[in-house]
Amino acid sequence: LDSRIINDSMIEDTKHLIYTSFKKTDRTIANSKILILGFAFKGFPNTDDIRFSPSIPIVNYVREKGADLYGFDPVVSSKTIESLGIQSTNDIYEQKYDCVIILNNNPKFKNLDFDKLRKEKLTIIDGWYMYDVKTLSKLGINYFALGMALNS
């Protein structure tokens, strides 16, 4: 029961982080091209289980706001991702995005080539705080991580 309460609060915290990051960068979620990384309940150890995954209500939130969604998870099938109403991609670098949202801790998400992902001004929303804000800021990337002070 306590873990369910914590998981539910993390979902709300992530939705708030998404909302706040778009507001702080003077952008709207509507019509933004967003790449969702990580649909499984956890990324490490590997699992393809999306039952009760916090990614589902988060995906629903950005979809309801009118985002153009693409998704990748190295373990979850394309069919499962597409069943969530998201265009699945096996090559995350074949397109450019306005925003990347990292929703699990799969090790493959720790060394992304952000220059290959960005359109103009890229925003990263990281549910696992896997990157250093100063490093990404020097690259001109807006970085927001769960647990990071936003001064909002």
Salt bridges, closest charged atoms under 4 A:
GLU12 OE2 - LYS15 NZ 3.34
ASP49 OD2 - ARG51 NH2 2.71
ASP98 OD1 - ARG27 NH2 3.38
ASP98 OD2 - LYS119 NZ 3.63
ASP115 OD1 - ARG118 NH2 2.60
